[in-house]
Amino acid sequence: MAEGQRIGAVRVDLPDDLLFAVAFGIGRALDAWLIARPIDDAQLPGVVAAVIDMMRRALQP
């Protein structure tokens, strides 16, 4: 987290522990969603892109 903040890729307006909690929360939500609703190989690229977008929107400045 600190390195991302140092280079300007991660926001600095929130505490690190909150940023970690948000990132892990997104990961846990995705895991639960995938277990409840498995996706096929054709959907995978779109889901991966959406998850990356969610993480970026939550963590970048």
Predicted model as a PDB file, atoms N, CA, C, CB and O in Angstrom, pLDDT in the B-factor column:
MODEL        1                                                                  
ATOM      1  N   MET A   1       0.825  -1.169   0.000  1.00 89.00           N  
ATOM      2  CA  MET A   1       0.000   0.000   0.000  1.00 89.00           C  
ATOM      3  C   MET A   1       0.882   1.250   0.000  1.00 89.00           C  
ATOM      4  CB  MET A   1      -0.946  -0.012   1.203  1.00 89.00           C  
ATOM      5  O   MET A   1       0.636   2.198  -0.745  1.00 89.00           O  
ATOM      6  N   ALA A   2       1.894   1.235   0.832  1.00 92.00           N  
ATOM      7  CA  ALA A   2       2.764   2.406   0.939  1.00 92.00           C  
ATOM      8  C   ALA A   2       3.455   2.713  -0.381  1.00 92.00           C  
ATOM      9  CB  ALA A   2       3.804   2.193   2.030  1.00 92.00           C  
ATOM     10  O   ALA A   2       3.573   3.877  -0.763  1.00 92.00           O  
ATOM     11  N   GLU A   3       3.908   1.693  -1.073  1.00 94.00           N  
ATOM     12  CA  GLU A   3       4.577   1.917  -2.361  1.00 94.00           C  
ATOM     13  C   GLU A   3       3.592   2.487  -3.376  1.00 94.00           C  
ATOM     14  CB  GLU A   3       5.194   0.602  -2.894  1.00 94.00           C  
ATOM     15  O   GLU A   3       3.938   3.401  -4.123  1.00 94.00           O  
ATOM     16  N   GLY A   4       2.383   1.965  -3.412  1.00 93.00           N  
ATOM     17  CA  GLY A   4       1.361   2.499  -4.305  1.00 93.00           C  
ATOM     18  C   GLY A   4       1.045   3.951  -3.997  1.00 93.00           C  
ATOM     19  O   GLY A   4       0.847   4.758  -4.905  1.00 93.00           O  
ATOM     20  N   GLN A   5       0.999   4.276  -2.725  1.00 95.00           N  
ATOM     21  CA  GLN A   5       0.766   5.663  -2.334  1.00 95.00           C  
ATOM     22  C   GLN A   5       1.960   6.539  -2.706  1.00 95.00           C  
ATOM     23  CB  GLN A   5       0.488   5.755  -0.827  1.00 95.00           C  
ATOM     24  O   GLN A   5       1.786   7.675  -3.146  1.00 95.00           O  
ATOM     25  N   ARG A   6       3.147   6.022  -2.533  1.00 96.00           N  
ATOM     26  CA  ARG A   6       4.359   6.788  -2.842  1.00 96.00           C  
ATOM     27  C   ARG A   6       4.415   7.183  -4.312  1.00 96.00           C  
ATOM     28  CB  ARG A   6       5.602   5.982  -2.476  1.00 96.00           C  
ATOM     29  O   ARG A   6       4.842   8.288  -4.646  1.00 96.00           O  
ATOM     30  N   ILE A   7       3.985   6.281  -5.190  1.00 97.00           N  
ATOM     31  CA  ILE A   7       4.055   6.576  -6.623  1.00 97.00           C  
ATOM     32  C   ILE A   7       2.769   7.211  -7.156  1.00 97.00           C  
ATOM     33  CB  ILE A   7       4.352   5.304  -7.396  1.00 97.00           C  
ATOM     34  O   ILE A   7       2.660   7.477  -8.353  1.00 97.00           O  
ATOM     35  N   GLY A   8       1.797   7.453  -6.276  1.00 96.00           N  
ATOM     36  CA  GLY A   8       0.576   8.138  -6.671  1.00 96.00           C  
ATOM     37  C   GLY A   8      -0.509   7.253  -7.255  1.00 96.00           C  
ATOM     38  O   GLY A   8      -1.470   7.757  -7.836  1.00 96.00           O  
ATOM     39  N   ALA A   9      -0.372   5.936  -7.111  1.00 95.00           N  
ATOM     40  CA  ALA A   9      -1.357   5.009  -7.664  1.00 95.00           C  
ATOM     41  C   ALA A   9      -2.471   4.680  -6.672  1.00 95.00           C  
ATOM     42  CB  ALA A   9      -0.672   3.732  -8.102  1.00 95.00           C  
ATOM     43  O   ALA A   9      -3.535   4.205  -7.068  1.00 95.00           O  
ATOM     44  N   VAL A  10      -2.230   4.930  -5.395  1.00 96.00           N  
ATOM     45  CA  VAL A  10      -3.208   4.608  -4.352  1.00 96.00           C  
ATOM     46  C   VAL A  10      -3.509   5.878  -3.568  1.00 96.00           C  
ATOM     47  CB  VAL A  10      -2.683   3.476  -3.403  1.00 96.00           C  
ATOM     48  O   VAL A  10      -2.613   6.661  -3.252  1.00 96.00           O  
ATOM     49  N   ARG A  11      -4.772   6.062  -3.267  1.00 97.00           N  
ATOM     50  CA  ARG A  11      -5.205   7.261  -2.552  1.00 97.00           C  
ATOM     51  C   ARG A  11      -4.556   7.365  -1.180  1.00 97.00           C  
ATOM     52  CB  ARG A  11      -6.717   7.269  -2.407  1.00 97.00           C  
ATOM     53  O   ARG A  11      -4.206   6.356  -0.568  1.00 97.00           O  
ATOM     54  N   VAL A  12      -4.402   8.585  -0.709  1.00 97.00           N  
ATOM     55  CA  VAL A  12      -3.763   8.832   0.588  1.00 97.00           C  
ATOM     56  C   VAL A  12      -4.707   9.519   1.579  1.00 97.00           C  
ATOM     57  CB  VAL A  12      -2.514   9.684   0.398  1.00 97.00           C  
ATOM     58  O   VAL A  12      -4.312   9.860   2.694  1.00 97.00           O  
ATOM     59  N   ASP A  13      -5.953   9.714   1.156  1.00 97.00           N  
ATOM     60  CA  ASP A  13      -6.898  10.436   2.006  1.00 97.00           C  
ATOM     61  C   ASP A  13      -7.613   9.561   3.022  1.00 97.00           C  
ATOM     62  CB  ASP A  13      -7.910  11.114   1.157  1.00 97.00           C  
ATOM     63  O   ASP A  13      -8.385  10.060   3.840  1.00 97.00           O  
ATOM     64  N   LEU A  14      -7.357   8.244   2.976  1.00 96.00           N  
ATOM     65  CA  LEU A  14      -7.968   7.306   3.912  1.00 96.00           C  
ATOM     66  C   LEU A  14      -6.876   6.479   4.589  1.00 96.00           C  
ATOM     67  CB  LEU A  14      -8.986   6.383   3.186  1.00 96.00           C  
ATOM     68  O   LEU A  14      -5.804   6.290   4.016  1.00 96.00           O  
ATOM     69  N   PRO A  15      -7.133   5.987   5.796  1.00 96.00           N  
ATOM     70  CA  PRO A  15      -6.131   5.175   6.492  1.00 96.00           C  
ATOM     71  C   PRO A  15      -5.853   3.863   5.738  1.00 96.00           C  
ATOM     72  CB  PRO A  15      -6.600   4.871   7.931  1.00 96.00           C  
ATOM     73  O   PRO A  15      -6.744   3.282   5.119  1.00 96.00           O  
ATOM     74  N   ASP A  16      -4.606   3.426   5.810  1.00 94.00           N  
ATOM     75  CA  ASP A  16      -4.211   2.183   5.139  1.00 94.00           C  
ATOM     76  C   ASP A  16      -5.075   1.003   5.551  1.00 94.00           C  
ATOM     77  CB  ASP A  16      -2.759   1.873   5.431  1.00 94.00           C  
ATOM     78  O   ASP A  16      -5.453   0.190   4.707  1.00 94.00           O  
ATOM     79  N   ASP A  17      -5.393   0.896   6.838  1.00 96.00           N  
ATOM     80  CA  ASP A  17      -6.186  -0.259   7.272  1.00 96.00           C  
ATOM     81  C   ASP A  17      -7.586  -0.259   6.643  1.00 96.00           C  
ATOM     82  CB  ASP A  17      -6.304  -0.270   8.802  1.00 96.00           C  
ATOM     83  O   ASP A  17      -8.145  -1.325   6.388  1.00 96.00           O  
ATOM     84  N   LEU A  18      -8.149   0.914   6.393  1.00 96.00           N  
ATOM     85  CA  LEU A  18      -9.431   0.982   5.714  1.00 96.00           C  
ATOM     86  C   LEU A  18      -9.284   0.582   4.240  1.00 96.00           C  
ATOM     87  CB  LEU A  18     -10.023   2.396   5.832  1.00 96.00           C  
ATOM     88  O   LEU A  18     -10.132  -0.129   3.702  1.00 96.00           O  
ATOM     89  N   LEU A  19      -8.218   1.035   3.598  1.00 96.00           N  
ATOM     90  CA  LEU A  19      -7.982   0.668   2.196  1.00 96.00           C  
ATOM     91  C   LEU A  19      -7.803  -0.840   2.051  1.00 96.00           C  
ATOM     92  CB  LEU A  19      -6.743   1.401   1.647  1.00 96.00           C  
ATOM     93  O   LEU A  19      -8.346  -1.445   1.127  1.00 96.00           O  
ATOM     94  N   PHE A  20      -7.045  -1.444   2.959  1.00 95.00           N  
ATOM     95  CA  PHE A  20      -6.897  -2.909   2.945  1.00 95.00           C  
ATOM     96  C   PHE A  20      -8.250  -3.591   3.142  1.00 95.00           C  
ATOM     97  CB  PHE A  20      -5.906  -3.368   4.045  1.00 95.00           C  
ATOM     98  O   PHE A  20      -8.566  -4.558   2.450  1.00 95.00           O  
ATOM     99  N   ALA A  21      -9.048  -3.088   4.084  1.00 96.00           N  
ATOM    100  CA  ALA A  21     -10.359  -3.682   4.352  1.00 96.00           C  
ATOM    101  C   ALA A  21     -11.258  -3.600   3.119  1.00 96.00           C  
ATOM    102  CB  ALA A  21     -11.033  -2.981   5.544  1.00 96.00           C  
ATOM    103  O   ALA A  21     -11.980  -4.550   2.815  1.00 96.00           O  
ATOM    104  N   VAL A  22     -11.218  -2.488   2.418  1.00 94.00           N  
ATOM    105  CA  VAL A  22     -12.022  -2.327   1.206  1.00 94.00           C  
ATOM    106  C   VAL A  22     -11.563  -3.313   0.137  1.00 94.00           C  
ATOM    107  CB  VAL A  22     -11.931  -0.878   0.676  1.00 94.00           C  
ATOM    108  O   VAL A  22     -12.386  -3.987  -0.482  1.00 94.00           O  
ATOM    109  N   ALA A  23     -10.257  -3.399  -0.082  1.00 93.00           N  
ATOM    110  CA  ALA A  23      -9.721  -4.306  -1.105  1.00 93.00           C  
ATOM    111  C   ALA A  23     -10.071  -5.761  -0.784  1.00 93.00           C  
ATOM    112  CB  ALA A  23      -8.191  -4.143  -1.221  1.00 93.00           C  
ATOM    113  O   ALA A  23     -10.513  -6.504  -1.660  1.00 93.00           O  
ATOM    114  N   PHE A  24      -9.873  -6.160   0.458  1.00 94.00           N  
ATOM    115  CA  PHE A  24     -10.192  -7.538   0.833  1.00 94.00           C  
ATOM    116  C   PHE A  24     -11.696  -7.777   0.816  1.00 94.00           C  
ATOM    117  CB  PHE A  24      -9.626  -7.860   2.218  1.00 94.00           C  
ATOM    118  O   PHE A  24     -12.141  -8.880   0.500  1.00 94.00           O  
ATOM    119  N   GLY A  25     -12.484  -6.764   1.151  1.00 94.00           N  
ATOM    120  CA  GLY A  25     -13.937  -6.895   1.094  1.00 94.00           C  
ATOM    121  C   GLY A  25     -14.430  -7.136  -0.324  1.00 94.00           C  
ATOM    122  O   GLY A  25     -15.315  -7.961  -0.549  1.00 94.00           O  
ATOM    123  N   ILE A  26     -13.857  -6.417  -1.278  1.00 90.00           N  
ATOM    124  CA  ILE A  26     -14.206  -6.650  -2.678  1.00 90.00           C  
ATOM    125  C   ILE A  26     -13.837  -8.079  -3.069  1.00 90.00           C  
ATOM    126  CB  ILE A  26     -13.492  -5.628  -3.602  1.00 90.00           C  
ATOM    127  O   ILE A  26     -14.607  -8.757  -3.750  1.00 90.00           O  
ATOM    128  N   GLY A  27     -12.675  -8.531  -2.644  1.00 89.00           N  
ATOM    129  CA  GLY A  27     -12.239  -9.901  -2.946  1.00 89.00           C  
ATOM    130  C   GLY A  27     -13.165 -10.946  -2.341  1.00 89.00           C  
ATOM    131  O   GLY A  27     -13.519 -11.925  -2.997  1.00 89.00           O  
ATOM    132  N   ARG A  28     -13.555 -10.737  -1.095  1.00 93.00           N  
ATOM    133  CA  ARG A  28     -14.468 -11.684  -0.437  1.00 93.00           C  
ATOM    134  C   ARG A  28     -15.833 -11.698  -1.115  1.00 93.00           C  
ATOM    135  CB  ARG A  28     -14.627 -11.330   1.050  1.00 93.00           C  
ATOM    136  O   ARG A  28     -16.432 -12.757  -1.298  1.00 93.00           O  
ATOM    137  N   ALA A  29     -16.318 -10.523  -1.483  1.00 91.00           N  
ATOM    138  CA  ALA A  29     -17.615 -10.454  -2.162  1.00 91.00           C  
ATOM    139  C   ALA A  29     -17.551 -11.179  -3.500  1.00 91.00           C  
ATOM    140  CB  ALA A  29     -18.045  -8.985  -2.371  1.00 91.00           C  
ATOM    141  O   ALA A  29     -18.488 -11.889  -3.868  1.00 91.00           O  
ATOM    142  N   LEU A  30     -16.472 -11.009  -4.216  1.00 86.00           N  
ATOM    143  CA  LEU A  30     -16.324 -11.710  -5.491  1.00 86.00           C  
ATOM    144  C   LEU A  30     -16.278 -13.218  -5.275  1.00 86.00           C  
ATOM    145  CB  LEU A  30     -15.056 -11.239  -6.220  1.00 86.00           C  
ATOM    146  O   LEU A  30     -16.927 -13.967  -6.007  1.00 86.00           O  
ATOM    147  N   ASP A  31     -15.523 -13.669  -4.285  1.00 88.00           N  
ATOM    148  CA  ASP A  31     -15.463 -15.103  -3.987  1.00 88.00           C  
ATOM    149  C   ASP A  31     -16.855 -15.663  -3.700  1.00 88.00           C  
ATOM    150  CB  ASP A  31     -14.533 -15.364  -2.790  1.00 88.00           C  
ATOM    151  O   ASP A  31     -17.232 -16.703  -4.240  1.00 88.00           O  
ATOM    152  N   ALA A  32     -17.613 -14.976  -2.855  1.00 92.00           N  
ATOM    153  CA  ALA A  32     -18.954 -15.445  -2.502  1.00 92.00           C  
ATOM    154  C   ALA A  32     -19.860 -15.463  -3.728  1.00 92.00           C  
ATOM    155  CB  ALA A  32     -19.565 -14.558  -1.406  1.00 92.00           C  
ATOM    156  O   ALA A  32     -20.645 -16.393  -3.912  1.00 92.00           O  
ATOM    157  N   TRP A  33     -19.750 -14.444  -4.556  1.00 88.00           N  
ATOM    158  CA  TRP A  33     -20.571 -14.370  -5.757  1.00 88.00           C  
ATOM    159  C   TRP A  33     -20.230 -15.497  -6.722  1.00 88.00           C  
ATOM    160  CB  TRP A  33     -20.390 -13.018  -6.442  1.00 88.00           C  
ATOM    161  O   TRP A  33     -21.124 -16.115  -7.300  1.00 88.00           O  
ATOM    162  N   LEU A  34     -18.939 -15.764  -6.897  1.00 85.00           N  
ATOM    163  CA  LEU A  34     -18.520 -16.823  -7.821  1.00 85.00           C  
ATOM    164  C   LEU A  34     -18.940 -18.209  -7.330  1.00 85.00           C  
ATOM    165  CB  LEU A  34     -17.005 -16.780  -8.014  1.00 85.00           C  
ATOM    166  O   LEU A  34     -19.262 -19.082  -8.137  1.00 85.00           O  
ATOM    167  N   ILE A  35     -18.938 -18.411  -6.026  1.00 89.00           N  
ATOM    168  CA  ILE A  35     -19.373 -19.697  -5.481  1.00 89.00           C  
ATOM    169  C   ILE A  35     -20.877 -19.868  -5.704  1.00 89.00           C  
ATOM    170  CB  ILE A  35     -19.028 -19.802  -3.967  1.00 89.00           C  
ATOM    171  O   ILE A  35     -21.334 -20.957  -6.052  1.00 89.00           O  
ATOM    172  N   ALA A  36     -21.634 -18.812  -5.506  1.00 92.00           N  
ATOM    173  CA  ALA A  36     -23.088 -18.887  -5.649  1.00 92.00           C  
ATOM    174  C   ALA A  36     -23.537 -18.904  -7.102  1.00 92.00           C  
ATOM    175  CB  ALA A  36     -23.734 -17.727  -4.939  1.00 92.00           C  
ATOM    176  O   ALA A  36     -24.603 -19.427  -7.426  1.00 92.00           O  
ATOM    177  N   ARG A  37     -22.718 -18.330  -7.974  1.00 87.00           N  
ATOM    178  CA  ARG A  37     -23.106 -18.190  -9.369  1.00 87.00           C  
ATOM    179  C   ARG A  37     -21.889 -18.387 -10.259  1.00 87.00           C  
ATOM    180  CB  ARG A  37     -23.752 -16.813  -9.625  1.00 87.00           C  
ATOM    181  O   ARG A  37     -21.317 -17.418 -10.758  1.00 87.00           O  
ATOM    182  N   PRO A  38     -21.496 -19.636 -10.457  1.00 84.00           N  
ATOM    183  CA  PRO A  38     -20.321 -19.894 -11.286  1.00 84.00           C  
ATOM    184  C   PRO A  38     -20.508 -19.310 -12.690  1.00 84.00           C  
ATOM    185  CB  PRO A  38     -20.046 -21.409 -11.370  1.00 84.00           C  
ATOM    186  O   PRO A  38     -21.615 -19.288 -13.229  1.00 84.00           O  
ATOM    187  N   ILE A  39     -19.425 -18.850 -13.253  1.00 87.00           N  
ATOM    188  CA  ILE A  39     -19.468 -18.277 -14.595  1.00 87.00           C  
ATOM    189  C   ILE A  39     -18.741 -19.194 -15.563  1.00 87.00           C  
ATOM    190  CB  ILE A  39     -18.844 -16.862 -14.614  1.00 87.00           C  
ATOM    191  O   ILE A  39     -17.897 -19.996 -15.166  1.00 87.00           O  
ATOM    192  N   ASP A  40     -19.077 -19.066 -16.823  1.00 90.00           N  
ATOM    193  CA  ASP A  40     -18.391 -19.895 -17.813  1.00 90.00           C  
ATOM    194  C   ASP A  40     -17.180 -19.139 -18.359  1.00 90.00           C  
ATOM    195  CB  ASP A  40     -19.356 -20.293 -18.967  1.00 90.00           C  
ATOM    196  O   ASP A  40     -17.008 -17.947 -18.107  1.00 90.00           O  
ATOM    197  N   ASP A  41     -16.363 -19.845 -19.098  1.00 91.00           N  
ATOM    198  CA  ASP A  41     -15.115 -19.278 -19.605  1.00 91.00           C  
ATOM    199  C   ASP A  41     -15.335 -18.031 -20.459  1.00 91.00           C  
ATOM    200  CB  ASP A  41     -14.373 -20.316 -20.412  1.00 91.00           C  
ATOM    201  O   ASP A  41     -14.497 -17.129 -20.463  1.00 91.00           O  
ATOM    202  N   ALA A  42     -16.445 -17.972 -21.175  1.00 94.00           N  
ATOM    203  CA  ALA A  42     -16.713 -16.823 -22.032  1.00 94.00           C  
ATOM    204  C   ALA A  42     -16.965 -15.552 -21.219  1.00 94.00           C  
ATOM    205  CB  ALA A  42     -17.909 -17.109 -22.930  1.00 94.00           C  
ATOM    206  O   ALA A  42     -16.672 -14.452 -21.688  1.00 94.00           O  
ATOM    207  N   GLN A  43     -17.505 -15.692 -20.004  1.00 92.00           N  
ATOM    208  CA  GLN A  43     -17.807 -14.540 -19.151  1.00 92.00           C  
ATOM    209  C   GLN A  43     -16.594 -14.069 -18.352  1.00 92.00           C  
ATOM    210  CB  GLN A  43     -18.936 -14.884 -18.202  1.00 92.00           C  
ATOM    211  O   GLN A  43     -16.560 -12.929 -17.887  1.00 92.00           O  
ATOM    212  N   LEU A  44     -15.614 -14.932 -18.195  1.00 89.00           N  
ATOM    213  CA  LEU A  44     -14.491 -14.639 -17.308  1.00 89.00           C  
ATOM    214  C   LEU A  44     -13.770 -13.332 -17.628  1.00 89.00           C  
ATOM    215  CB  LEU A  44     -13.513 -15.761 -17.363  1.00 89.00           C  
ATOM    216  O   LEU A  44     -13.527 -12.556 -16.703  1.00 89.00           O  
ATOM    217  N   PRO A  45     -13.413 -13.041 -18.874  1.00 93.00           N  
ATOM    218  CA  PRO A  45     -12.709 -11.772 -19.130  1.00 93.00           C  
ATOM    219  C   PRO A  45     -13.503 -10.542 -18.675  1.00 93.00           C  
ATOM    220  CB  PRO A  45     -12.399 -11.647 -20.614  1.00 93.00           C  
ATOM    221  O   PRO A  45     -12.921  -9.593 -18.149  1.00 93.00           O  
ATOM    222  N   GLY A  46     -14.803 -10.551 -18.870  1.00 93.00           N  
ATOM    223  CA  GLY A  46     -15.620  -9.420 -18.445  1.00 93.00           C  
ATOM    224  C   GLY A  46     -15.669  -9.281 -16.940  1.00 93.00           C  
ATOM    225  O   GLY A  46     -15.625  -8.168 -16.417  1.00 93.00           O  
ATOM    226  N   VAL A  47     -15.759 -10.401 -16.237  1.00 89.00           N  
ATOM    227  CA  VAL A  47     -15.782 -10.371 -14.774  1.00 89.00           C  
ATOM    228  C   VAL A  47     -14.436  -9.880 -14.241  1.00 89.00           C  
ATOM    229  CB  VAL A  47     -16.112 -11.775 -14.201  1.00 89.00           C  
ATOM    230  O   VAL A  47     -14.397  -9.056 -13.327  1.00 89.00           O  
ATOM    231  N   VAL A  48     -13.346 -10.373 -14.799  1.00 87.00           N  
ATOM    232  CA  VAL A  48     -12.016  -9.930 -14.363  1.00 87.00           C  
ATOM    233  C   VAL A  48     -11.864  -8.423 -14.582  1.00 87.00           C  
ATOM    234  CB  VAL A  48     -10.903 -10.702 -15.125  1.00 87.00           C  
ATOM    235  O   VAL A  48     -11.389  -7.709 -13.699  1.00 87.00           O  
ATOM    236  N   ALA A  49     -12.264  -7.948 -15.747  1.00 92.00           N  
ATOM    237  CA  ALA A  49     -12.172  -6.515 -16.044  1.00 92.00           C  
ATOM    238  C   ALA A  49     -13.020  -5.696 -15.061  1.00 92.00           C  
ATOM    239  CB  ALA A  49     -12.624  -6.237 -17.496  1.00 92.00           C  
ATOM    240  O   ALA A  49     -12.587  -4.635 -14.610  1.00 92.00           O  
ATOM    241  N   ALA A  50     -14.213  -6.176 -14.731  1.00 90.00           N  
ATOM    242  CA  ALA A  50     -15.084  -5.457 -13.797  1.00 90.00           C  
ATOM    243  C   ALA A  50     -14.479  -5.404 -12.398  1.00 90.00           C  
ATOM    244  CB  ALA A  50     -16.464  -6.118 -13.742  1.00 90.00           C  
ATOM    245  O   ALA A  50     -14.559  -4.376 -11.724  1.00 90.00           O  
ATOM    246  N   VAL A  51     -13.875  -6.507 -11.960  1.00 88.00           N  
ATOM    247  CA  VAL A  51     -13.256  -6.538 -10.627  1.00 88.00           C  
ATOM    248  C   VAL A  51     -12.065  -5.583 -10.571  1.00 88.00           C  
ATOM    249  CB  VAL A  51     -12.807  -7.976 -10.266  1.00 88.00           C  
ATOM    250  O   VAL A  51     -11.906  -4.840  -9.603  1.00 88.00           O  
ATOM    251  N   ILE A  52     -11.238  -5.602 -11.600  1.00 90.00           N  
ATOM    252  CA  ILE A  52     -10.099  -4.677 -11.647  1.00 90.00           C  
ATOM    253  C   ILE A  52     -10.595  -3.241 -11.623  1.00 90.00           C  
ATOM    254  CB  ILE A  52      -9.236  -4.926 -12.906  1.00 90.00           C  
ATOM    255  O   ILE A  52     -10.021  -2.400 -10.931  1.00 90.00           O  
ATOM    256  N   ASP A  53     -11.653  -2.950 -12.368  1.00 94.00           N  
ATOM    257  CA  ASP A  53     -12.221  -1.605 -12.385  1.00 94.00           C  
ATOM    258  C   ASP A  53     -12.733  -1.216 -10.998  1.00 94.00           C  
ATOM    259  CB  ASP A  53     -13.357  -1.516 -13.415  1.00 94.00           C  
ATOM    260  O   ASP A  53     -12.522  -0.085 -10.561  1.00 94.00           O  
ATOM    261  N   MET A  54     -13.406  -2.142 -10.299  1.00 91.00           N  
ATOM    262  CA  MET A  54     -13.895  -1.851  -8.947  1.00 91.00           C  
ATOM    263  C   MET A  54     -12.744  -1.528  -7.999  1.00 91.00           C  
ATOM    264  CB  MET A  54     -14.701  -3.037  -8.403  1.00 91.00           C  
ATOM    265  O   MET A  54     -12.810  -0.572  -7.226  1.00 91.00           O  
ATOM    266  N   MET A  55     -11.687  -2.339  -8.071  1.00 92.00           N  
ATOM    267  CA  MET A  55     -10.523  -2.094  -7.206  1.00 92.00           C  
ATOM    268  C   MET A  55      -9.889  -0.740  -7.515  1.00 92.00           C  
ATOM    269  CB  MET A  55      -9.479  -3.216  -7.375  1.00 92.00           C  
ATOM    270  O   MET A  55      -9.560   0.023  -6.607  1.00 92.00           O  
ATOM    271  N   ARG A  56      -9.722  -0.455  -8.789  1.00 93.00           N  
ATOM    272  CA  ARG A  56      -9.126   0.835  -9.165  1.00 93.00           C  
ATOM    273  C   ARG A  56      -9.969   1.996  -8.666  1.00 93.00           C  
ATOM    274  CB  ARG A  56      -8.961   0.928 -10.686  1.00 93.00           C  
ATOM    275  O   ARG A  56      -9.439   2.952  -8.099  1.00 93.00           O  
ATOM    276  N   ARG A  57     -11.276   1.920  -8.871  1.00 94.00           N  
ATOM    277  CA  ARG A  57     -12.149   3.018  -8.448  1.00 94.00           C  
ATOM    278  C   ARG A  57     -12.119   3.198  -6.933  1.00 94.00           C  
ATOM    279  CB  ARG A  57     -13.586   2.766  -8.917  1.00 94.00           C  
ATOM    280  O   ARG A  57     -12.224   4.321  -6.440  1.00 94.00           O  
ATOM    281  N   ALA A  58     -11.980   2.112  -6.200  1.00 94.00           N  
ATOM    282  CA  ALA A  58     -11.965   2.198  -4.745  1.00 94.00           C  
ATOM    283  C   ALA A  58     -10.630   2.711  -4.213  1.00 94.00           C  
ATOM    284  CB  ALA A  58     -12.269   0.843  -4.144  1.00 94.00           C  
ATOM    285  O   ALA A  58     -10.596   3.408  -3.199  1.00 94.00           O  
ATOM    286  N   LEU A  59      -9.536   2.374  -4.884  1.00 95.00           N  
ATOM    287  CA  LEU A  59      -8.209   2.632  -4.310  1.00 95.00           C  
ATOM    288  C   LEU A  59      -7.434   3.766  -4.950  1.00 95.00           C  
ATOM    289  CB  LEU A  59      -7.399   1.411  -4.399  1.00 95.00           C  
ATOM    290  O   LEU A  59      -6.576   4.357  -4.294  1.00 95.00           O  
ATOM    291  N   GLN A  60      -7.701   4.091  -6.202  1.00 95.00           N  
ATOM    292  CA  GLN A  60      -6.883   5.130  -6.819  1.00 95.00           C  
ATOM    293  C   GLN A  60      -7.349   6.512  -6.404  1.00 95.00           C  
ATOM    294  CB  GLN A  60      -6.915   5.002  -8.337  1.00 95.00           C  
ATOM    295  O   GLN A  60      -8.507   6.712  -6.037  1.00 95.00           O  
ATOM    296  N   PRO A  61      -6.430   7.460  -6.468  1.00 94.00           N  
ATOM    297  CA  PRO A  61      -6.778   8.833  -6.080  1.00 94.00           C  
ATOM    298  C   PRO A  61      -7.860   9.438  -6.964  1.00 94.00           C  
ATOM    299  CB  PRO A  61      -5.547   9.709  -6.126  1.00 94.00           C  
ATOM    300  O   PRO A  61      -8.254  10.586  -6.758  1.00 94.00           O  
TER     301      PRO A  61                                                      
ENDMDL                                                                          
END                                                                             
